[in-house]
Amino acid sequence: MSDASHKRQLVGSLVAALLIVAIAIAIVTLKFGATSAAQQEALEERQEQRFEAEEERREAAEERREEARER
């Protein structure tokens, strides 16, 4: 293999590798969005707080029902 064809093959391989990486990044970004880790963590925290608040409301309602039955 000549030196020129070896260089062409090397450059072609590098270009192909860069294209694969760029496409993979684009697909992941499209699928998951461009949210940062901090944004994702804040979203999860808000969801957890909503879940806990709903659970507390259910428990309070159950306690009121039990108190009403005891009267």
KAQUI-V891854 format. One record per backbone hydrogen bond with DSSP energy under -1.0 kcal/mol. CO is the residue of the C=O (numbers start at 1). NH is the residue of the N-H. E is the energy in kcal/mol with one decimal. If there is no record, write none. Layout:
((CO	NH	E) (CO	NH	E))
This chain:
((2	6	-2.0) (3	7	-2.0) (4	8	-2.3) (5	9	-2.4) (6	10	-2.3) (7	11	-2.8) (8	12	-2.6) (9	13	-2.4) (10	14	-2.3) (11	15	-2.6) (12	16	-2.4) (13	17	-2.4) (14	18	-2.4) (15	19	-2.3) (16	20	-2.3) (17	21	-2.2) (18	22	-2.5) (19	23	-2.6) (20	24	-2.4) (21	25	-2.5) (22	26	-2.2) (23	27	-2.5) (24	28	-2.3) (25	29	-2.5) (26	30	-2.4) (27	31	-2.4) (28	32	-2.8) (29	33	-2.0) (36	40	-2.4) (37	41	-2.5) (38	42	-2.3) (39	43	-2.3) (40	44	-2.3) (41	45	-2.2) (42	46	-2.3) (43	47	-2.3) (44	48	-2.3) (45	49	-2.4) (46	50	-2.4) (47	51	-2.3) (48	52	-2.5) (49	53	-2.5) (50	54	-2.3) (51	55	-2.3) (52	56	-2.4) (53	57	-2.2) (54	58	-2.3) (55	59	-2.4) (56	60	-2.5) (57	61	-2.4) (58	62	-2.4) (59	63	-2.4) (60	64	-2.2) (61	65	-2.1) (62	66	-2.4) (63	67	-2.6) (64	68	-2.2) (65	69	-1.9) (66	70	-1.7))
